[in-house]
């Protein structure tokens, strides 16, 4: 595609998500990403959202940063199905020609975006940890871990539109609602054949995990191979309980079978963005840091003073976690008794 062919592509789009009939918070995170990109380009930010009975919820998307909402409301869109979602989005892209389109690296985004990229004939960068605009070329700079997380690749899409990427959930905090913001809500309709899916949804079985899902927790207490044995997980669980936090773990800890995969933090696990992240016996491999380095406050305990985790920690304790954690537990219990 030549430069002349894509100059008329304008605007930044994000793909919103519905879960159990409600707008999911990942939609607001995407609006925070999109707002920064749209402002850098001085373009309009649009959120596209597909679902059932949407009308009463769409105003919040405007308050959270969107200039425009494109909504498709139909009973067949109550649950995500890649066939109708990709057909509808392809048609909307063809009609409106956005310059940039981003989605979340959720189950929906990871399923939908590759199919959509093929349908509209463009590229896709998955699991980005950074998005920004090159001011000279007005291109989307897409940054993501590569080679097993050992390097950060910087990717551009110079001759195809839209420029497409997915970003990991919890990699940016949503913007606060602004009651002064105004925007446009547009409902789009499509022929019935657009809603056909070759896949039949049978049931939804939620994944079992202890307590609050780590990606939604305001405090995460995570442990790594420094714990030495799965029998010691109960000690970490008690600390997490006293802090009101969720249990997290490194890849080494989950692969050892000490705790389930649902608790894994990192490139091959969950991305978390809590107010407090406590890393116990975690060395700080690049793959793990990719999943937690955006936490508001990071506390690390490690016996190795050269451990990479200390490079991102706000507070570091060089010491044996089997000495430090019991002391923390005792102090927290003492504080609880004192009210």
Secondary structure as GFF3:
##gff-version 3
##sequence-region A 1 339
A	DSSP	alpha_helix	3	6	.	.	.	ID=ss1
A	DSSP	beta_strand	12	15	.	.	.	ID=ss2
A	DSSP	beta_strand	18	19	.	.	.	ID=ss3
A	DSSP	beta_strand	22	23	.	.	.	ID=ss4
A	DSSP	alpha_helix	25	41	.	.	.	ID=ss5
A	DSSP	beta_strand	45	51	.	.	.	ID=ss6
A	DSSP	three_ten_helix	55	57	.	.	.	ID=ss7
A	DSSP	alpha_helix	59	63	.	.	.	ID=ss8
A	DSSP	beta_strand	68	73	.	.	.	ID=ss9
A	DSSP	three_ten_helix	75	77	.	.	.	ID=ss10
A	DSSP	alpha_helix	82	96	.	.	.	ID=ss11
A	DSSP	beta_strand	100	104	.	.	.	ID=ss12
A	DSSP	alpha_helix	107	120	.	.	.	ID=ss13
A	DSSP	beta_strand	124	128	.	.	.	ID=ss14
A	DSSP	beta_strand	130	134	.	.	.	ID=ss15
A	DSSP	beta_strand	139	146	.	.	.	ID=ss16
A	DSSP	beta_strand	151	155	.	.	.	ID=ss17
A	DSSP	beta_strand	163	167	.	.	.	ID=ss18
A	DSSP	beta_strand	184	187	.	.	.	ID=ss19
A	DSSP	three_ten_helix	192	195	.	.	.	ID=ss20
A	DSSP	three_ten_helix	214	216	.	.	.	ID=ss21
A	DSSP	beta_strand	219	223	.	.	.	ID=ss22
A	DSSP	three_ten_helix	225	227	.	.	.	ID=ss23
A	DSSP	three_ten_helix	230	232	.	.	.	ID=ss24
A	DSSP	alpha_helix	233	243	.	.	.	ID=ss25
A	DSSP	beta_strand	246	249	.	.	.	ID=ss26
A	DSSP	alpha_helix	251	255	.	.	.	ID=ss27
A	DSSP	three_ten_helix	261	263	.	.	.	ID=ss28
A	DSSP	beta_strand	276	280	.	.	.	ID=ss29
A	DSSP	alpha_helix	286	289	.	.	.	ID=ss30
A	DSSP	beta_strand	297	302	.	.	.	ID=ss31
A	DSSP	three_ten_helix	308	311	.	.	.	ID=ss32
A	DSSP	beta_strand	315	318	.	.	.	ID=ss33
A	DSSP	alpha_helix	321	337	.	.	.	ID=ss34
###
